Amino acid sequence: MRPELNGLPEPNWFHHGEQILALLERYRPMRCVELGSNRGCSAIAVARLIRSWGGHLTCVDRWQVGPTEVDAQTFADNVVAAGVSDVIGMIQATTADAAAQWVGAIDYLYVDADHTREGCALDLEQWWPFLEVGGLIAGDDYDDVSGDPRLGVTAAWDAFEAHYHQAFERTSTPGSDRGRLIWGVKQ
């Protein structure tokens, strides 16, 4: 296991971690954005890696307490405990509100917030203009494996890919039944 994945708050929530970290190491993005951060598992692992080349990660989440969500303080506490608060910035807002206020280009976009077709499609549409040509984009839960009819990740990514004439990769994670990772480089 990669050292960046050790000691995460809930490591099973970052089931494509090895693949994502390998992609980040390959493309070495500096300005990274993660949509949907919850407890910070993926953010902490990513921050540990990108710190080595001076990268910075901005995490966008509503952080509202609910059955499967945590508050912003829990996220912040996890980030501080992991020793990566200097590499991670937080924006507590909806992804749409954050996109409306965002300024500047990004090199890496991780889409893992709203899993409905409409929500995922909106995240892709609103954040795509900020991703530099040659920038890395990724998302998980592709294949909507849970059977939950509220999920629409696969349909959103497929429609987006066709509309923008992109060629995204879909890769499985050995030992995971949580769908595939979808990723690509903006053309």
Secondary structure, DSSP 8 states (H G I E B T S, - for coil): --GGGTT-SSGGG-TTHHHHHHHHHHH--SEEEEE--TTSHHHHHHHHHHGGGT-EEEEEE----BTTB--HHHHHHHHHHTT-TTTEEEEES-HHHHHHH--S-EEEEEE-S--SHHHHHHHHHHHGGGEEEEEEEEEEEET-TT--TT--HHHHHHHHHHHTT---EEE--TT--S-EEEEEE--
